[in-house]
Amino acid sequence: MREKELRLALVCYGGISLAVYMHGITKEIWHLARASRAFAAGEAAGSASEAVYRRLLETIEIQADLKLRVLVDIVAGASAGGLNGIFLAQAIARGQSLDPLTSLWLDKADVDELVDPIAKPGSKLTKMWAIPIAWAAAGREAGLEETVEPAARAEVKAKLAAFVRGRWFEPPFGGPGFSHLVLDALDAMAAQPAGPALLPDDQPLDLFVTVTDFSGHPERLRLNSPAEVVETEHRLTLAFTDEGTRERILADPAELAFAARATASFPGAFPPFTVGELDAVLAERKRDWPTRNAFLARALPRQWAAGHAETAALIDGSVLANAPFRPAVEALRNRPARREVDRRFVYIDPHPGKKSVHFGGTGENHVPGFFQTIFGAMSDIPREQPIRDNLEAIEARSARIRRMRAITGAIRPEVEAAITDALGSTFFLAKPTAPRLLAWRAKAHERATKGAGYAFASYGHLKLATIAEELAILLHALAGPEGRPSIDAYRKAIALFVDAQGLREPRALSASGASAAAVLFFRRHDLRFRIRRLRFLGRRIEEMEQAGEVPREAAQTMRDGLFEALTPYLARQADNFYDPPARAAARGAPGDIAAALDAVADRRDLAALDMAADARLASAFTALPKAERRQMLLTYLGFPFYDIAMLPLLQGEGIDEFDPVKVDRIAPEDARAIRGGGAEASLKGIQFNSFGAFFSRAYRENDYLWGRLHGADRLVDIVASTLPVGSSLQAGAIAGLKRAMFRAILQEERARLTHVPELFDALEKEIG
């Protein structure tokens, strides 16, 4: 039976009060991840809806002969999407429940809770005379009497009046109160009994949250003339990772609260966020933040270096990056791949094609007025830009992967013939051992070098430049943020070291091979070559298994051996691998770059690691049948040939997930199994410029329930679309599973959602 991982990289858009709808979607994703983990572990499902997801996975296993694991390992979000992404990532990493968060969304995501206390009715700053304005605003929103259920009209009208009567020229919502709510949510999740993490061991979880630096920070750009200019950068991306460690800690809760409060600081609704605000909130809660300075130095490096990180004003992340695909794409590098991977980018857009906030009329023939033009230029247009550029970048990456796979397949016969010629026919009768692998690799590498001719020189210099850049980045990071030189200083120091060793002289890397100094440099520092080689070997065993050329058990034994050999190499890419002597040497560079490079090389000890990897691989090879063992040995020993051909095409990409990436969307317009018509036919939060769900508990219950239903509808489709080419489920299987899923969701939520009984009645009729 084939094994496959469906890996989801989530990109969550902003949407103001549609955050409640998005919570329903992310909660459904959480249910799917929980069900998949339990299914893989042979455990019972945890809820009625998870039991249906389990049935889906069982159906795929029985009917398509595919054992599928669904996991979420990358989450990127902006504004309301960033807020939901943070909670989902914490639940995945820590094995926590999102159920407590639902209660907080329904109870606390309300105007009465969010409005700053000094702007509430009764305050001397409120405006009693503004009540008629509120009623007029309500009347303009497509007709209050027509769009609001009778039971909710009084609530919406009263809260809208209070909202309009708030302070003029001041944000109506309170910043500290929002920070308290985020911390309350994280505490509520942590207070519940936790289960296991929802990712396999050593599979990292990466979280990215976009933020806008209102004042901006200077960035230096190099030109020809003048040599350097300074521009102001406003985009920030806060990155968190649990690094796949057993502890699975994304960050201190204060840091997650920092990201949540900053990314969801919608302009005009919330005041800008500052570190001082969070410090005061934590002091009020008598809560420590031990990693504060280290986090600020990492999250706000320019501001921290200038000494004003505490006063930096941060606003909504969706102002400039509402669809943060780029950091999610970059996170694809160096991810472990133990079996076939189907990588999906799934973006959640709660109201596609519509502006979250609009002023005045719309339509092709409408000419924008004064204020509409200003607000559109400053906020609406940047926020609502299409994601075409992101999709084109993903497709370009996928095209490179397809070209690379075609090239490696085309040159395989010649590579295998060259290895056979270099090692002789008796090689195939010998049993692989660690010493034999070492000797065979040396012969194969020599043959690849000489056979490449002039191509080896360009390949060698490309490797040299890549290693030098990676070492500069590593040393700069190990030096720490306090008073370290710029990364350019490290680059220049390494360049001088490379020149002093003669590594860029004409004969150091030429058609005749590499000099002794170059060979030594690569042996001590070329970590990425080892990782590429093992990942390439993993891809080959996957191809052989998919083609039916190797038994499943033997393929799994080979994968296990590969992953055990690969893990120590991957560990050496992380900053936390390096000990105090290596960090001290990094701080001493670039003044003594040779000592710093020696410290890194000594800590890595790649020679010893190579011997251990050869021993583990030799054992894995012998578990394969003779013919398959020959194929895998040819792939392993022939990797220098493949690398010479592939490295120029990689363009910074790893070959871990060596498959094209597919993109899926979750939006109301895409989920039609129950009701068509998109957001207008189902969601209440789209009213009042997307603030609608803040005005009514019934609105929030409505949108949350539709979020779960729409999420389930699309997730079943996405999971089913991972079936191998030529495989399909029996007719009606998907429709039947969806009906069962919808009924399970209604069963789970009926007792909680008491303000929308008529919605449950309507849905039961529509589901059938």
C-alpha positions in Angstrom: 0.0 0.0 0.0 1.3 3.5 -0.9 1.8 6.0 1.9 1.5 9.7 1.4 1.4 12.9 3.4 -1.0 15.6 2.5 0.8 18.7 3.9 -1.1 21.9 4.2 0.5 25.3 4.3 -2.3 27.7 5.3 -2.4 31.3 4.3 -5.1 33.2 6.2 -6.4 36.5 5.0 -7.8 39.4 7.0 -11.5 40.0 7.4 -12.3 42.1 10.5 -15.3 40.6 12.2 -15.2 37.7 9.7 -12.5 36.5 12.0 -15.3 34.5 13.7 -16.1 32.8 10.4 -12.4 32.0 9.9 -12.3 30.6 13.4 -14.9 28.0 12.3 -12.7 27.1 9.3 -9.5 26.8 11.3 -11.3 24.8 13.9 -12.4 22.4 11.2 -8.8 22.1 10.0 -7.8 21.3 13.6 -10.5 18.6 13.7 -9.1 17.1 10.4 -5.5 17.1 11.8 -6.6 15.5 15.0 -8.5 12.8 13.2 -5.6 12.1 10.9 -3.1 11.8 13.7 -5.4 9.4 15.7 -6.0 7.3 12.5 -2.3 7.0 11.9 -1.7 6.0 15.6 -4.6 3.5 15.5 -6.6 5.5 18.1 -10.3 6.2 18.3 -11.7 9.5 17.0 -12.3 12.2 19.5 -15.6 13.7 18.3 -18.5 13.0 15.9 -17.0 15.1 13.1 -13.5 13.6 13.6 -15.1 10.2 13.2 -16.4 11.2 9.8 -12.9 12.4 8.8 -11.6 9.0 9.9 -14.2 7.3 7.7 -12.9 9.4 4.8 -9.3 8.3 5.4 -10.4 4.7 5.8 -12.4 4.9 2.6 -9.3 6.2 0.8 -7.2 3.4 2.2 -9.7 0.7 1.3 -10.8 1.9 -2.1 -7.6 3.6 -3.4 -5.0 1.5 -1.6 -3.5 4.7 -0.1 -2.6 5.3 3.5 -2.9 9.1 3.9 -1.7 11.3 6.7 -3.0 14.9 6.7 -0.9 17.5 8.6 -0.5 21.3 8.9 3.1 22.4 9.2 3.1 26.0 7.9 0.7 28.7 8.9 0.9 32.3 7.7 -1.7 35.0 8.4 -2.5 38.7 8.5 -4.9 40.6 10.6 -7.9 38.4 11.5 -6.2 35.6 9.7 -3.0 36.1 11.7 -5.0 36.0 14.9 -6.7 32.7 14.0 -3.4 31.3 12.6 -1.7 31.9 15.9 -4.3 30.0 17.9 -4.4 27.1 15.4 -0.6 26.8 15.4 -0.5 26.8 19.2 -3.1 24.0 19.2 -1.1 22.0 16.7 2.2 22.3 18.4 1.0 21.8 22.0 -1.8 19.4 21.4 -4.3 21.9 22.9 -8.0 22.2 22.3 -9.6 25.1 20.3 -13.0 24.5 22.1 -12.3 27.1 24.8 -11.5 29.6 22.1 -14.9 29.2 20.5 -16.6 30.3 23.7 -14.4 33.4 23.9 -15.1 34.3 20.3 -18.8 34.1 20.8 -18.8 35.8 24.2 -16.1 38.4 23.8 -15.9 39.4 20.1 -18.6 41.9 20.8 -18.7 45.7 20.6 -19.6 45.9 24.3 -16.4 44.0 25.1 -14.1 45.6 22.6 -15.0 49.2 23.0 -12.6 51.2 25.1 -14.2 51.8 28.6 -13.8 55.6 28.3 -15.8 55.5 25.0 -18.8 53.5 26.3 -22.2 55.1 27.0 -22.2 57.0 30.2 -18.8 58.5 29.6 -18.5 62.2 29.3 -16.8 61.7 25.9 -19.8 59.9 24.3 -22.3 61.7 22.1 -26.0 61.2 23.0 -27.0 63.3 19.9 -25.3 60.8 17.6 -28.0 58.1 18.0 -29.9 59.3 14.9 -26.6 59.0 12.9 -26.4 55.3 14.1 -29.9 54.7 12.9 -29.2 56.3 9.6 -26.1 54.1 9.2 -28.1 51.1 10.0 -30.7 52.0 7.4 -28.1 52.4 4.7 -26.7 48.9 5.3 -29.0 47.2 2.8 -32.0 47.8 5.1 -31.7 46.9 8.7 -35.3 45.5 8.7 -34.5 43.2 5.8 -31.0 41.9 6.7 -31.2 41.4 10.4 -33.4 38.6 11.9 -36.2 40.0 14.0 -34.7 38.5 17.2 -31.4 40.4 16.7 -32.7 43.8 15.5 -33.0 45.4 18.9 -29.5 44.2 19.9 -27.8 45.4 16.6 -29.6 48.7 16.7 -28.6 49.4 20.3 -25.0 48.4 19.9 -24.7 50.3 16.6 -25.9 53.4 18.4 -23.4 53.0 21.2 -20.6 52.4 18.7 -21.4 55.6 16.8 -21.6 57.6 20.0 -18.1 56.8 20.9 -15.2 59.2 20.8 -14.6 61.1 17.6 -11.2 61.0 16.0 -10.1 58.2 18.4 -10.2 54.4 17.9 -13.4 53.1 19.5 -11.8 49.8 20.5 -9.4 49.5 23.4 -5.9 48.1 22.9 -5.1 46.8 26.4 -8.5 45.1 26.5 -7.7 43.3 23.3 -4.4 42.2 24.7 -6.1 40.9 27.7 -8.5 38.9 25.5 -5.7 37.3 23.6 -3.9 36.3 26.7 -7.2 35.0 28.2 -7.7 32.9 25.1 -4.1 31.4 25.3 -4.6 30.7 29.0 -8.0 29.0 28.4 -6.4 26.7 25.8 -3.5 25.9 28.1 -5.8 25.2 31.0 -7.5 22.3 29.2 -5.9 18.8 29.2 -3.5 18.6 26.3 -3.1 15.7 23.9 -0.1 14.9 21.7 1.2 17.3 19.1 -0.5 17.0 15.7 2.7 16.6 13.8 5.1 13.7 13.5 8.4 13.8 15.5 11.0 16.1 13.9 8.4 17.7 11.6 8.7 21.5 12.3 5.8 23.8 12.6 6.4 27.3 11.2 4.1 30.3 11.9 4.4 33.7 10.2 2.4 36.7 11.1 2.5 40.0 9.2 2.7 43.4 10.9 2.9 46.9 9.6 5.5 49.3 11.2 3.7 52.6 11.0 6.7 54.8 11.2 8.9 52.4 9.3 12.6 51.6 9.7 15.6 52.3 7.5 16.8 49.7 5.0 20.1 50.2 3.1 20.1 49.4 -0.6 23.2 49.1 -2.7 23.3 50.8 -6.1 25.9 51.6 -8.7 25.5 55.3 -8.2 25.2 56.4 -5.5 26.8 53.4 -3.8 24.1 53.2 -1.1 20.7 54.7 -0.5 18.4 54.4 2.5 14.7 53.7 2.1 11.9 53.2 4.7 10.5 49.7 5.1 7.1 49.3 6.8 6.6 45.5 6.3 7.4 43.2 9.1 7.0 39.4 9.4 7.1 37.8 12.8 8.3 34.3 12.5 7.9 31.5 15.0 8.9 27.8 14.9 8.9 24.8 17.2 11.8 23.3 15.2 10.2 19.9 15.4 11.6 19.3 18.9 10.0 17.1 21.4 9.0 20.1 23.6 7.1 21.7 20.7 7.3 25.3 22.0 6.4 28.0 19.4 7.1 30.9 21.7 6.3 32.4 25.1 2.6 33.2 25.3 3.5 36.9 25.6 5.2 36.8 22.2 2.2 35.2 20.6 0.0 37.9 22.2 2.4 40.5 20.9 1.9 39.1 17.3 -1.9 38.7 17.7 -2.5 42.2 19.0 -0.2 43.8 16.5 -1.4 42.0 13.3 -5.1 42.6 14.1 -4.7 46.3 15.0 -7.1 47.4 12.3 -6.5 51.1 11.5 -9.2 53.3 13.0 -10.8 50.6 15.1 -7.9 49.8 17.4 -5.0 52.1 18.5 -1.6 51.2 17.2 0.1 48.5 19.3 3.3 49.2 21.3 5.5 47.0 23.5 4.7 49.4 26.3 1.1 48.4 26.2 1.9 44.7 26.5 4.3 45.4 29.3 1.6 47.2 31.2 -0.9 44.4 30.6 1.6 41.7 31.7 2.4 43.7 34.9 -1.4 44.0 35.6 -1.6 40.2 35.3 1.5 39.7 37.4 3.1 37.8 34.5 6.7 37.5 33.7 8.2 37.6 30.2 11.7 36.2 30.5 12.5 36.2 26.8 11.4 39.7 26.2 14.7 41.3 25.2 15.7 38.4 23.0 12.4 38.5 21.2 12.4 42.2 20.6 15.9 42.0 19.3 14.8 39.3 16.8 11.3 40.7 15.9 12.3 44.4 15.7 16.0 44.3 15.0 16.4 47.9 13.6 14.2 49.4 16.3 16.0 47.5 19.0 19.5 48.5 17.7 18.3 52.1 17.7 16.9 51.8 21.2 13.3 52.6 20.5 11.7 49.1 20.1 9.4 49.9 23.1 7.8 52.8 21.3 7.5 51.4 17.8 3.9 51.8 16.6 2.6 48.6 14.9 -0.6 48.4 13.0 -2.7 45.8 11.1 -0.6 43.3 9.1 -3.1 43.3 6.2 -2.4 46.9 5.3 0.6 45.9 3.1 0.6 42.0 3.2 -3.0 40.7 3.4 -1.9 37.4 1.6 1.4 36.4 3.1 2.4 33.7 0.7 6.1 34.6 0.5 7.2 33.5 4.0 5.2 30.3 3.6 6.9 29.5 0.3 10.3 30.2 1.8 9.5 27.8 4.7 9.4 24.9 2.2 13.1 24.7 2.2 14.7 21.9 4.2 11.6 20.2 5.5 11.9 16.5 6.2 10.2 14.1 3.7 10.0 10.5 4.9 7.4 9.5 2.3 5.6 10.8 -0.7 4.4 14.3 -0.2 1.4 16.1 -1.7 2.1 19.8 -0.8 -0.8 22.2 -0.9 -1.1 25.9 -0.3 -4.5 26.5 1.1 -5.6 30.1 1.4 -8.6 31.2 3.4 -10.4 34.1 1.9 -13.6 34.9 3.8 -15.1 37.3 1.2 -13.3 37.0 -2.1 -13.6 39.7 -4.7 -15.1 42.2 -2.2 -13.4 45.0 -0.3 -13.5 44.5 3.5 -14.1 48.2 3.9 -15.7 50.4 1.3 -16.7 54.1 1.1 -19.5 55.2 -1.2 -20.7 53.6 -4.4 -19.1 50.8 -6.4 -19.4 49.5 -9.9 -17.6 50.0 -13.2 -19.3 53.3 -14.0 -18.9 54.8 -10.5 -16.4 57.7 -10.2 -14.9 57.7 -6.7 -15.3 60.8 -4.6 -12.8 62.7 -2.6 -12.6 60.6 0.5 -13.1 57.3 -1.3 -10.1 58.1 -3.5 -7.9 58.9 -0.5 -8.9 55.9 1.5 -8.7 53.6 -1.5 -5.2 54.7 -2.3 -4.0 54.5 1.3 -5.6 51.3 2.4 -8.2 49.5 0.2 -6.1 49.0 -2.9 -2.9 47.7 -1.2 -5.0 45.5 1.1 -7.1 43.9 -1.7 -4.4 43.3 -4.3 -4.8 40.0 -6.1 -2.4 37.1 -5.4 -1.4 36.6 -9.0 2.3 37.4 -8.2 2.3 34.8 -5.4 0.7 32.1 -7.6 3.2 32.8 -10.4 6.1 32.4 -7.9 4.7 29.1 -6.7 4.1 27.9 -10.3 7.7 28.9 -11.2 9.0 26.8 -8.3 6.9 23.9 -9.4 8.1 24.3 -13.0 11.8 24.1 -11.8 11.0 20.9 -9.9 9.4 19.4 -13.0 12.4 20.3 -15.1 14.8 18.9 -12.5 12.9 15.6 -12.3 12.9 15.3 -16.1 16.7 16.0 -16.2 17.6 13.5 -13.5 15.5 10.8 -15.2 17.1 11.5 -18.6 20.7 11.3 -17.3 20.1 8.3 -15.1 21.2 5.6 -17.6 24.5 7.4 -18.3 25.2 8.0 -14.6 24.6 4.3 -13.8 26.8 3.3 -16.6 29.6 5.6 -15.4 29.3 4.2 -11.8 29.4 0.6 -13.1 32.5 1.4 -15.2 34.2 3.1 -12.3 33.6 0.3 -9.7 33.6 -2.8 -11.8 31.0 -5.6 -12.1 32.1 -7.3 -8.9 30.7 -4.2 -7.0 27.2 -5.5 -7.3 28.0 -8.8 -5.6 29.5 -7.2 -2.6 27.6 -6.3 0.6 27.7 -2.6 1.3 29.5 -1.7 4.5 30.5 1.7 5.9 34.2 1.4 4.8 33.1 0.2 1.3 30.6 3.0 0.9 33.4 5.5 1.8 35.7 4.0 -0.8 33.0 3.7 -3.5 31.9 7.3 -2.9 35.5 8.6 -3.4 35.8 6.7 -6.7 32.4 7.9 -7.9 33.1 11.5 -7.0 36.4 11.4 -8.9 34.7 10.1 -12.0 32.0 12.7 -11.8 34.5 15.5 -11.4 36.6 14.4 -14.4 33.5 13.6 -16.5 32.0 17.0 -15.9 34.8 18.8 -17.6 34.4 22.6 -17.7 31.0 22.3 -16.0 32.7 21.3 -12.8 34.4 24.7 -12.5 31.1 26.6 -12.6 29.5 24.0 -10.3 32.4 24.2 -7.8 32.4 28.0 -7.7 28.6 28.0 -7.2 29.0 25.6 -4.3 31.8 27.8 -2.9 29.7 31.0 -3.1 26.7 29.3 -1.6 28.6 27.8 1.4 30.3 31.2 2.0 26.9 33.0 2.2 25.4 30.3 4.5 28.4 30.6 6.8 28.1 34.4 6.9 24.4 34.1 7.8 25.1 31.5 10.5 28.0 33.4 12.1 26.0 36.6 12.1 23.1 34.8 13.8 25.3 33.1 16.4 27.0 36.4 17.3 23.7 37.6 18.8 22.0 41.0 18.4 24.1 42.9 20.9 26.7 45.0 19.2 27.5 42.5 16.4 29.0 43.7 13.1 26.8 43.8 10.0 26.3 40.7 7.9 28.3 42.4 5.2 31.3 42.5 7.5 31.0 38.7 7.8 30.7 38.3 4.1 33.8 40.3 3.4 35.8 38.5 6.1 34.8 35.1 4.6 35.7 36.3 1.1 39.1 37.3 2.3 39.6 33.9 3.9 38.5 32.1 0.7 41.0 34.2 -1.3 43.8 33.6 1.2 43.2 29.8 0.8 43.5 30.2 -2.9 40.0 28.8 -3.5 39.2 31.2 -6.2 42.4 30.9 -8.2 42.0 29.5 -11.7 43.2 26.0 -10.9 41.5 25.6 -7.5 38.2 24.5 -9.2 38.7 23.6 -12.8 37.9 21.0 -15.4 40.7 18.8 -13.9 39.1 18.8 -10.5 39.4 20.5 -7.1 42.6 21.5 -5.3 43.5 19.9 -2.0 42.5 23.2 -0.2 39.1 23.2 -2.0 38.5 19.6 -1.1 39.3 20.2 2.5 37.0 23.3 2.6 34.1 21.3 1.1 34.6 18.4 3.5 34.6 20.6 6.5 31.8 23.0 5.5 29.5 21.6 2.7 26.6 20.6 4.9 24.0 21.2 2.3 25.6 18.7 -0.2 25.1 15.9 2.4 21.5 16.9 2.9 20.8 17.1 -0.8 22.3 13.7 -1.3 20.1 12.0 1.4 17.0 13.8 0.3 17.6 12.7 -3.3 18.0 9.2 -2.2 14.7 9.5 -0.4 13.0 10.7 -3.6 14.4 7.7 -5.5 13.0 5.2 -3.1 9.6 7.0 -3.3 9.7 6.7 -7.1 10.6 3.0 -7.0 7.8 2.3 -4.5 5.2 4.2 -6.6 6.2 2.3 -9.6 5.8 -1.0 -7.8 9.5 -1.8 -8.1 10.2 -2.3 -4.3 8.0 -3.9 -1.6 6.4 -1.5 0.8 8.1 -3.0 3.9 11.6 -2.7 2.3 10.9 0.8 1.2 9.8 1.8 4.7 13.0 0.2 6.1 15.0 2.3 3.7 13.2 5.5 4.5 13.7 4.9 8.2 17.4 4.5 7.7 17.6 7.6 5.5 15.7 9.7 8.1 17.9 8.6 10.9 21.0 9.4 8.8 19.5 12.8 7.8 18.3 14.1 11.2 21.8 14.9 12.6 22.7 16.9 9.5 19.4 18.9 9.7 20.1 19.6 13.4 23.3 21.4 12.4 21.4 23.9 10.4 19.6 25.3 13.4 21.2 28.1 15.5 20.4 26.3 18.8 22.8 23.4 17.8 25.9 25.5 18.4 27.6 25.7 21.8 29.0 28.7 23.7 32.5 28.3 22.3 31.1 28.5 18.7 29.0 31.5 19.6 32.0 33.2 21.3 34.1 32.6 18.2 31.3 34.0 16.0 31.3 37.2 18.1 35.1 37.4 17.6 34.6 37.4 13.9 35.1 39.0 11.4 38.3 40.0 13.3 39.4 36.3 13.5 37.3 34.6 10.8 39.5 31.6 10.7 38.9 30.8 14.3 35.2 31.2 13.8 35.1 28.9 10.8 37.1 26.3 12.7 34.7 26.5 15.7 31.7 25.9 13.4 33.5 23.0 11.6 34.6 21.4 14.9 31.1 21.6 16.3 29.6 20.1 13.2 32.3 17.4 12.9 31.0 16.3 9.4 33.6 13.7 9.0 32.4 11.7 12.0 28.8 12.3 10.9 29.6 10.9 7.4 30.9 7.7 8.9 27.8 7.3 11.1 25.5 8.0 8.1 27.4 5.4 6.0 27.0 2.8 8.7 23.3 3.5 9.0 22.8 3.5 5.2 24.7 0.3 4.8 22.3 -1.4 7.1 19.3 0.0 5.3 20.7 -1.0 1.9 21.1 -4.6 2.9 17.4 -4.8 3.9 16.5 -4.3 0.2 16.2 -7.1 -2.3 19.3 -7.4 -4.5 17.9 -5.6 -7.6 16.5 -2.7 -5.6 19.7 -2.5 -3.5 21.6 -2.1 -6.8 19.3 0.8 -7.9 19.6 2.6 -4.6 23.4 2.2 -4.4 23.7 3.6 -7.9 21.6 6.6 -6.9 23.6 7.2 -3.8 27.0 6.9 -5.4 26.0 8.7 -8.5 24.7 11.7 -6.7 27.7 13.9 -7.6 26.7 13.5 -11.3 23.2 14.5 -10.5 24.2 17.4 -8.3 26.4 18.9 -11.0 23.4 19.0 -13.2 20.8 20.1 -10.6 22.4 22.7 -8.4 22.3 25.5 -11.0 18.5 24.8 -11.3 17.8 24.8 -7.6 18.0 28.6 -7.3 18.0 28.4 -3.5 15.3 25.7 -3.3 15.9 22.5 -1.4 14.9 19.1 -2.9 13.2 17.8 0.2 9.6 18.1 -1.0 10.6 17.3 -4.6 7.1 17.7 -6.0 5.2 20.6 -7.6 3.0 22.6 -5.3 -0.8 22.9 -5.7 -2.9 25.7 -4.5 -6.5 25.4 -3.1 -8.9 28.0 -1.7 -11.4 27.9 1.1 -14.1 30.6 0.6 -17.9 30.8 0.9 -18.1 30.8 -2.9 -16.3 27.5 -3.2 -18.4 25.6 -0.6 -21.7 24.8 -2.5 -22.7 21.5 -1.1 -25.4 23.0 1.2 -26.2 26.5 -0.2 -24.9 28.5 -3.1 -24.7 32.3 -3.3 -21.4 32.8 -1.5 -20.9 35.1 1.5 -24.0 37.2 0.8 -26.2 34.1 1.1 -24.7 32.9 4.4 -22.6 35.3 6.4 -23.7 38.2 8.6 -20.2 39.5 9.4 -20.0 41.1 6.0 -22.4 43.8 7.1 -21.4 47.3 8.4 -18.1 47.2 6.4 -17.2 43.8 7.7 -17.8 44.8 11.3 -21.2 43.1 11.4 -20.4 40.1 13.7 -19.2 42.5 16.4 -22.8 43.7 16.9 -24.7 40.5 17.6 -24.1 37.2 19.3 -26.5 35.7 16.8 -24.4 37.0 13.9 -21.3 35.4 15.5 -23.0 32.1 16.0 -24.2 32.2 12.4 -20.8 32.9 10.9 -19.0 30.4 13.2 -21.3 27.6 12.2 -21.0 28.4 8.5 -17.2 28.5 8.9 -17.2 24.9 10.2 -19.6 23.8 7.4 -17.8 25.6 4.6 -14.4 24.3 6.0 -15.7 20.7 6.1 -17.1 21.0 2.6 -13.8 22.2 1.1 -11.5 20.0 3.3 -13.3 16.8 2.1 -12.7 17.9 -1.5 -9.1 18.7 -0.9 -8.4 15.4 0.9 -10.1 13.5 -1.9 -8.1 15.3 -4.6 -4.9 13.7 -3.4 -5.9 10.3 -4.8 -3.3 8.9 -7.2 -3.9 9.3 -10.9 -6.3 6.7 -12.1 -7.8 6.1 -8.6 -11.3 7.2 -7.5 -13.8 6.6 -4.8 -17.1 4.9 -5.4 -19.9 7.0 -6.8 -21.7 9.0 -4.2 -19.0 8.3 -1.5 -17.9 12.0 -1.2 -21.5 13.3 -1.2 -22.4 10.8 1.5 -19.4 11.7 3.7 -20.2 15.4 3.4 -23.8 14.8 4.5 -22.6 12.8 7.5 -20.0 15.5 8.3 -22.6 18.3 8.2 -24.9 16.4 10.4 -22.1 15.7 12.9 -21.2 19.4 13.0 -24.9 20.4 13.7 -25.0 17.7 16.4 -21.8 19.1 18.1 -22.9 22.7 17.9 -26.6 22.7 18.6 -26.3 23.0 22.4 -23.7 25.8 22.2 -25.4 28.0 19.5 -28.7 28.9 21.2 -29.3 32.2 19.4 -29.8 30.8 15.9 -32.4 27.9 16.2 -34.0 28.9 12.9 -30.6 28.4 11.1 -30.4 24.8 12.4 -33.9 24.1 11.2 -33.1 25.6 7.7 -29.8 23.7 7.5 -31.3 20.3 8.4 -33.8 20.8 5.5 -31.1 21.8 3.1 -28.7 19.0 4.0 -31.4 16.4 3.8 
